[in-house]
Amino acid sequence: MNGFKVAFLSLIAGLLLYVVIDQWRRPEQMGAMSRSFAEMAEASRAQTDELRKVRLALEARPVAAALTPSVAPSVAPSVASGVPTNVGSGAAVTPTAQVPETPATSVQPVPSTVVPAPTLDGVAKLGVEFMKPMDRSYIIAAHLGGTLRMISSTPKGLNPLLSSDAFTSEIQENCNDSLATHTSADPEAWFSQLAESAIISDDYKTYTFKLRKGVHWQVPAIAERPEFTWLRDVHELTSEDFAFALQLVLDPKVDCEHLRGYYQDLDRVETPDPYTLRLIWKKKVYTSLSFSLGAAPLPKHIYGRNKDGSIIPDNQVAVVFNKHWFDDERGVCGVGEFRLVEFTADKVARLRRSTDYWSTPSMHFDTIEYNFEIKQPDAMLVAFKNGQVHLTGLPPLKYKSEVLDRKEPRFAAADPANPKAGRSGEFGWEAAKRQAFSYIGWNARRPVFADTKTRQAMTYAFPKERIIRDIYMGLGQPILSDVHPDSSAYNSALKPLDFDLDQAKRLLAEAGWTDSDGDGLLDRVVAGNRIPFKFVVKYYANSPEWDNTLHIYRTELKRIGIEMEAVPQEWKELIRVYEDRDFDAVVGSWQMGFDLDFYQLWHSSQIDAPGGSNHCAFADPEVDTLAVQLREEFDLEKRLVIAKRIQQRIHDLQPYTFFMSPKSIFAWQNRAPAGSTERNRYLAGVEWGLDHLHPLKNRSPLSWYFPQ
């Protein structure tokens, strides 16, 4: 036991030494020091493993035994989102706004109730511990503080089960934690968060978690009001809070179909004690990995009660949940690092660091502020230039005028030979890939788009390459499926339907479209009625790039006898358009995930499911079968074969005209001009993130801070 104490004290001494040194080391040395410390911590942890095993065998044998796979019962949420935010196909759906990543985690002693696996590599495996310990060694104590200011759009709601809006997801990630998480540095590995231990058994059908003790729910901001004094009581997080959330997801009376599809094979949830949670699935399903490990709790002491604090009867909880008073109050309650202290629709949302957060900080900022008032791209850029916000994105046309045409000298000039040239200006900028894609979706419920040849013709008539070059200034990579072209799962054998109006006309003729009355507009007979080829496409109102894109597309379609009307929609209205399937055609953008899943976007069961993401009513028996097979297959090579076949089938049927995977011009407040005494405006640590984090996650704010 003395050996364990010596090793542990050595680790603490190393931590203190690291903090002292870190005060004077240059920012660019942070990465090297962090790696050195991580290696030291790993070596120290290895020295204590054998002693810990002996101690656990003597002191905690019943607990260790309870975690062994043999006692688990044998039978009983790339969360996805452009416009609506959902988890979908090799993709998750997220609007284009910047979203802080779920924080990376810090090196801590392994809890006394867990026997560690020989290698904690973050890769899920059967019967042993696998989660990586938390590592927040990149945090510099002297740099803590300040308010990070950003622009966002007012969400439809803040309830994590009912709303799939990207901002809701962002708020929840900052204010609530999950059992395990990914990091921006290693987005495919699992890191311990609310669960100290995770053991998978029964051929990936049983997940047993040991929760951290002493984690407490935040006291909501509305508890300051006299009518909500009952909310001031402190409540500890327990396994019941996870069970409560999952029971609501599974209840068909709750409007969360976008999540329910991922939990449809969850058989039951067991809570043997307040700190043990067991999820038992009916069958081996690949998505059970991320939706078990990534499960987040819901405060039962709030959502299980009426506004006056009285308990809601069990048989009414699900119905009341859809219109809960706490959501009407724009309330958020979590166990995460930040706490929602202010929310005013169309004005502002403000998060402040929780004073009783169970872990060390993952970000340097004390406050995060979202401005909802600024909606137009021009106004966003003005706000950035005036220092009202710390970061923004430059749409392609603004990138051309501000940087390429040198309208704003505070942006450094572009240099084709140096992709990092933008870092030298007062305003930093850098082009970065995005794990997303944009598209035009065709509503198969509408007679004009019900057949495959018509949808194929619409893709042939879309001058994708020209639009990327001339409208998007080359900031995009053409795509043919919803899997990122850099992914090993991408089907590189797909043949593009390149711009070809003659081929489009041939396909339209084969689909029965003719100009029967000589008015220059195609028409055909549907259900005994002759209909003209006219349609409306709806898209986000504040996008000059899409304004111009659809203008070009309209011109090309007119040449082959099709009349298109482009109707811009404000953000909240566009979300309604998706949810109500109120469109002929719609422009969208989805965020792609690392875990492939095609069920939510493409399975026919999701066509009419409330909140489902198959808004274009795509239905194909082969894709239905393959999507289920992919969910049940854990072998990587076999998964790749299935995924590529699904992509081929979707490509053949063209429910979307896939457009591009965009590159973003990310801009930030970079350097103060000579002689400036301003503080809390200019960000440091941004370049470190761009260089050291995962290429698709390198704009995470985890390493950012205000230089002192």
N, C-alpha and C positions, 0 to 999 in steps of 0.2 A: 504493500500500500504506500510505503514511503517513496518508492520509485515513481508511482503515479503522481504523487504530490510534487516531486521534483520536476517531473516532465511538465506538469500543468503550470507550475510557477515559471518555468522557462518560457512557456508559451506566452504568459502574461507579460513577462519582462520584454519579450520580443515585441509585443504589441506596443508597450510604452516607448520603447526605443524607436519603433517605426513612426509613432506620432510625433516625437521630438524631431527626428530627422526630416520628416515631411514638411515641417514648417519652413525650412530654408531650401529644400531641393527645388529645382526648376520644374515647371509643369510638365515639360516633355519627358522628364525622368519618372513620372508617376507610374507609367505602365511597367517599366523595368522593376521598380521597387515593389509594386503590387505583386508581380510574378515571383520575385524573390521571397516575399513574405509568405505567399501561398505555399511555396515549396517548403519553407521552414515549418509552417503550420502542419503540412502534410507529414513531414518527417517526425515532428513531435507527436502527432496523432498516431503514427505507426508504432512509435516506441511504447505508447500506453495501451495499445490494442490488447495485447496478451494479458496485461494486468487487469484491464477492464473485464475481459471475458471471465477471468477467475472470480473477480468480485461479483459479477452478475450471476455466475453459476451458484454462488453461495447466498447472495442476498435477494435475487430477483428471479429465481428459477420458475415460480408459477407464472409470472408475467411473460417470460421468454417462451415458456411452453404454450401459453395462450396464443402466441403469434405464429406458431408453426403451422404449415399448410395442412398437416394431417387432421387437425381438429376443425377446419373450416367446413361448413355444410357443403355437400357436393352438388345439391340442386336447390333451387328455390321453388358537352357542351365538350379551320382554320379557320375556332369560332370565326365566319365569313362575313364583307359588306360593301361604291359609288353611290349609289344612291342608297336605298335602304340598307341597313346594316344587319347582315345575317351570317350564319355560318354556312358555307356552301361549297360545293364541288371541290376540287383540289383547292378550294378557295373559301375565304371568309369574306363577308361583304362589309366594306368600311368606306365612309366618305373620304374625300381627299384631304380633309384637315389633318394637321399634325396631331398625333396621339401619343402621349408618353407611354413608353413600354412598361410592362410589369417589371418591377425592380429586380436586379440581380441580388444575391443574398450573401451574408458574412460568415467567416469561419468561426464556429462555436464548438465547444466540447460536445461530443455525442451524448444525448440524454441517457441517464442511468438505466432506463427501462428498455434500451434497444441494443441488441447485439449486432454490431455493424458487419456488413459483408466485407470480404477481403478487398473488393474494389467498388467504391461508390462512384460510378461513372455516369449516373443519370440515365442510363439506358434500362428501360423496364425489363424485368426478367422474373421468372417464377421462383417463389420460395425463399428469396433472400432480400435483404435490404439493398437498395440501389440508388436512392436519391442522393444527389450531391448536397453537402452542407452549404449553408448560406455564406456568401463572401461579399462583404461590403467594404473591403479594405481600400477601395478607391475613394471613399469619403474622407475629406480633409476637414478636421474639426474647425480650423481657423476660417474656413470658407463657408460655414453654415450661415444661412440667413438670407433675407431679401425676398422680393416678390417677383415671380416669373409671370409675365403678362402675355397673353395670346388672344387671338380672335377665333371665335367659333360661332356656330349657329344654335339658336334655341332648340332644344330637343322637344319631341312630342311628349315625353314623359321621362321619369327617372327610375321607374321600377325595373330592376334588372331582369325580371322574368317576362314582363309584358312588352317592354320596348327593346327593339333591335337597333335603335339609332346609335351611330358611332359615338356621339358625345356621351350618351348614357353609359356605354361600355367604358369609356375613358374615365368618367366619374367613378364608376364602380371599381375599376382597377386601382384608382388612387385611394379610395375610401374603404375598400373591403379587400380581404385576402382570400386565397383559396387553399385547398389542402396542399397542393404543390404548384410550382410555377416554372416557367421558362425565363431565360434572361436574354438581353440583347446581345450579349457576347456569345452565348451558346443556346440558340433558340430551339434546338432539338433535344436537349437534355432536360431532365427533371430535377428541380431543386426543392428542398424541403421548405415548407412555409408553415401553415397551421398544423400540418401533420408532422410529428417528430419521426414517425415510422410508417412505412407503407409496405405491406407484404401482399403479393399477388399469388393466388393458389388456384387449385381446381381448374387447371388448364385455362387460365385467364378468365375465369368466371366469378371468382371471389376476391374482393379487395378489402383488406383489413387495415384500418388506420388507427394509430394512437395519437390523440390530439395533445397539443401543448396545454399545460395547465396555467392558470393565471392570466389568460387572455380575456379582456373585457370589452363589451360592446360600448361604442361611443354614446355619449348622451347627446341626442339631437338638439339642434339650435332652438327648435320651438319649445324645448323644455323650460326656457326662460319665461314663457308666457304663463300667467296664473292658471289657465285651464288645463295646462299640461304638466303640472307639478309631479304627477305620478310617473312621468318619464325620467325624473331625475335619479331614480334608483339605479344602482350599478348592477349589471347583470354579467355573469361570466359566460363565455362561449362554451357550449356543450355539444355533444353529438346530436342532441335533439334539434338544434338549429339547422344542421345539415339535413336531417331526416325531414324536418318541416318543409324546407325548400324543395327537396326532391319529391315529396308527396304532392306538393302543389303542381310541380311540373308534370307529374304523371296523371293528375286529375283532369279529365276531359272538359270539366266546367271552367278551367282556367285558360285564358286566351294566350297561350304560349306555344302554339304549334311549331314555331320555328325551333324551339328547344326540345319539344316532346318527341320529335322524330328521332332524336339521338338517344333518348332514354326509353324507347318503346320496348326494348328487350331487358330492361332492369326488372328483375322479379320482385325483390324486396330489399328493404333497408333495415338493418338491425342496429340497435344501440344497447349493447350489454351493460354499459355503464356510461357515466357522463363524458368519459374521455376515450371511449372506444366506438368506432364507427365501422360497420361492415356493409359493403354493397355486394349483393349477390345477383348475378346476371343469369338469365335463362339459358343463354348459349354463349359461345365464344364469339365476341364481336370486336373487331379492331378498334372501332371508335370508343369502346368502353375504356380504353387506356386514357385518352385525353378527357373524357367526360366523367371518369371516376377521379382521376388525380387532379383534374382542374375544377372539381366541384367547389362552389362557394356557399357559405351559409346565408341564411336569412333570419333576421331577428324575430323569433317567435313571440317574444314579449311585446312586440309592437304589432306585427301583422296578425297576431292571434287575438287582438283586443280591439274593442270599439274605441271611439274618440274619447269617451269618459274613463277609459281604463278597464271597463268591464270585459270579461272573457267572452269571445264569440263562440257559440256552440260549434262543436266539431263538424256537424253536418252543414254548417253555413259558411265555414271559413273560405272554401273555394269560390263560392259565388260572390261573397263580399270582397274577396281579394281583387277582383277585376275593377272595382270602383272603390278602392280603399281610401279612407280619409287621410292617411299618411301621405299618399301620392297626391291628393288634392292640395296638401300643404307643401308640396314640393320637398318632401323630406327624404333624407338619405341617412341611413345608419349602418355602419360597418365596424370592422375590427382592424381596419387598415391604417396606413401611415397618416392620411389626411382626413379632415373632417369638413363637411359642407357647412359653412357658417352663414352663407348668404346666397340667395337665388332670387333673381327678379327676371321674369321672362322678357326677352328682347332687350335686356339691359346688361346684366352681369351675373356671373356665378363666381363665388370665391371659396377656395379651400384653404384651410389652415392646418398646420401640422398638429396632430393629436398629441396632447401632453402625456397620455398614458399608453402610447403605442408599445406593443409587446417586444418590438425589435429595435435595432439601431436604424438610423435614417438610411433611406435608399437614394434620396436626392438632397442636394444642399439647400434648396429653397425652403423657407418657412411657410410661404404662401404661394398659391397658384391662382391667378385671376384670368377669367375668360370674359372677353368683351363680346356681347351679343348685338350691340347697336350698329356696329360697322358691318355692312353687308355687301357693298359694291366693291369689285376688285380695285378700282381707282382709289376709293376711300381707304381700303386696306393698305395700299402702298403708301399713301400719304401718312397714315397713322404710324407706319413703320419708320418712315423717314423722320417724322417728328419725335420719335422715341416713345410713343404711346404703347407700343408692343415690342417685344424682343425678337420676334422672328416672324417670317412670312414666307410665302411661296411666290415665285415669279412665274405667272402663266407665260406660255411661249411668246405671245405678242409683247408683253412687258419685258421679257428677257431680251427680245430683239431691240426694243427702243432704249431700255435702261442700260444694258450691258453692251450688246453688240454694236449699237449705234452711238454709244457713249453719251447718252442724255444725262446720266447721273454719274459724275466723276467719283463719287464716294464708293461706287462699285469698281473694283479693279477690272482692267480690260481682260477680255478672254485671250487665251493663248492656246492654239490647237496642240502645241507640243507639250503643254503643261496643264493637266486636268485640275491641278490645285492652285492655279493662278489666282482664282477668286478669293483666296484666303488673305491676301495682302492688303485689301482695302479697309476703309472705316466700316463699310458694310461688307461682311463676308458673304460669299455665295459659292455654291458647288452643285454640279449636276449629279444626281444620284438615281440609281434604279429604284423602281417601286415594285413591290410584290403585288401587283394589281393588274387589272385589264379593263378596258372600256369596250362597249358594244352597243349595237342597236338591237333591241329585242322585238320579235314579231309575235303578236298575240294570235295564237292558233285558234282561239275561239271566234275570231272574226273571219267571215267568209273569204276575204281577200287574201288572207295568209294561212289558210287551212291546209294548203298542199305544199309538198316539198319543192316542186319545180319552181313555183312562184318565189319561195324564200331563197332558193339558189340564185334565181335571176336577180333578186334584190342585192345579193352580195356581188355578183358580177358587175352590177351597175354602180358600185361604190368605189370611187377612185382612191383607195386607201393610201397607196404609196405617195401619190401627189399631195394628198392632204397632210400627211405626216411631214413631208418636205416643206411645203409652202405655208401651211397654217401653224404647224407645231414646231417649226424651225428645227426639224430633225430630232426633237426630243421625244422619241418613241420608237418602239420595236414592234413591227407588225406581228400579230399573233393569229393562230388558227384554232386555238382551243383555250380552255380555262385553266391550263397548267402552264406555269411560267416556263418560257423557252430555255432557261438555264437549269431546269430541274431534270434529274435523271429519268423522271416519269413522263417527260414530254414526248409526244409521238412525232418524231422528226420526219416520219414517212408521209405525213399529211401533205397533200398537194393543194397549193393555194388556188382559190378561185379569183385569179387576177382580173383587174378591170377589163371588161370586154363587152361592149354594148351589143355587138352582133350576137354573141352567145346568149346574152340576157334576152334578146328578142326571140331567139329560137326556143328557149325554154318557156317563155311566156306563151308562145303559140302552142307548144305541146300541152301547156296547162289549160288551154281553151280560151286564152285572151285574144280578142280580135277587135278591130275598130269597125263594128257592124254598121254604124250610122255615119261614118266619115267625118266625125267632129274632131278627129285628132287624138281622141282619148280611148284607151282600150276598155273593153267591157266583156262580160261573159255571163252566162246563165247559171244562177245558183238557186236551187230549190224552186225552180220554175220562174224565177224573176231575173231579169237582166240588170246587172249592177255595173256601174262604172268603176274603173280602177282609181279611186280617190281614197286618200287616208290622211290621218293626222298623226304626227310624231310629237311626243311631249318630252321636254328636256329641261335641265336646270337653267333658271333665268339669267344667272349672273356669270355666263361663260361666253365671252366674245369668240373664243375658239370654236365652240359648238355652233354659235350663230353663223360663222363663216363656213364651217364644215357642212352644215345642213343647207346653206345657200348653194354651195357647189353641188351637193347631192341632188337638190331639187332641180337644178339646171340639167343634169345628166338624165334624170328620170323623165323630165319633160320631153327629151329627145326620143324616148321610146314609148311615149303615150301614157305616162303615169303622172298623176297630179298629187303632189305632197304638200301638206300645210304643216309648218313647224310652229308649235305653240310653247313658249317658255312658261315655266311654272316656278313659283317660289318654293323654297326648300320644304316647308311643312306640307304644302299642297302636293308636291311631288311624292312625298312619302305616302300620302293618302292614295294617290294615283296607283302606286305599286300595290298597296294593300287591298284596294278595291278592284284591281285589274281593270281600271278605267282608262284604257288606251287601245289604240290600234297598233301603234309602235311606240317604243319608249327608249330613251338613251339612259344607259346605266354604267356603273363602274363597280367592280367587286374586288375586294382584297383577297388575295390567295393565301392559303395556309400551307404549313409544312406537312401536315397529315392529309393525305388524299382521301376525299370522300365525295361521291357524286350523288348521294341520296337526296339531300335537301333541295338542290337545284333542279335535278333531272328526273327523280322518281315520280311516276304518275300519281302516287298516293298524296303527293304534296300539291297537286293542282288546285284543289278546292279546300285544302286545309287552311283554317283561319291563321293568318300570319305566315303561311308557308311561302317558300321562296321560288317555287316553280310558277312564277307569275305569267309566263308565256304559254302555259298549258302544254308543255312538251310531254308527249306520251309515246313510248316505244317499248314493247315487251322485252326486246333484247337488252336494252339499257336497264330496264327494271331488274332483270335477272342478274346482269353483271354488277350493278350497283350493290345488290345484296351480297353477291359472292365476294366483292371487294371488302365489304364490312366483316366478312367471316374469315378472311384469309390473313394470316400473320406472316407468312413467308414473303420476304421482300421481293425476290425475283418473280414469284407468281403474282404478287400485287402489281408489279410494273407491267406485266403482260396484260392483266385485266384492265388496268388504267388506260393503256394505249389502245385497247380495243374499244373502250367506251368513247375515247376521244375521236376515234375514226367514225364511229356510228353517229355521234353528234355532228361531226363535220359533214357527213353525208346528208344529214337531214336539215341542217342550218336553222335551228330555232333562233339563234342569234346570228347577226353579221358581226363576227369578232373583229375588233378594230386594232388595238395596240396595247402593249404594256408600256406605260409612260415612263419617261424620266422626269424628275422634278428638279426645278431650280430652287434649292433650299437657301434662304437668306437669313442672316442673323446680325444683330448688333455686335460688331467685331472689335473695333479699336476706337478709343477716345482720341479726338484730335489733339494736337500738341497744346499743352497748357490747360486742358480741360480738367475741372475738379469734380465733374459729375460722378456719382457712384450709383450702383445698382441699375445701370443701363447697359453696360457693355459686358458681354458674356465671355468667360474663359472656359477652357475645357471642351469646347465644341470640336476643335480639330482632333483632339485625342480620341473622341468618340468616332469621328469619321474614319480614323485610321485603325482603330483597335476593335471596334464592335463588328458584328456580322454585317456584311455589305448591304443586306436588305433591312437592317435594323440600326444602322449607324447614326441615325438622327435622333436617337433616344436622348432625353435630357439628363440621364443619370450622372454623367461626369461634368455637367455644366455648373458654373458658379460665377458669382460676381467677384472680380479681383479686388482685394482690399488694399 
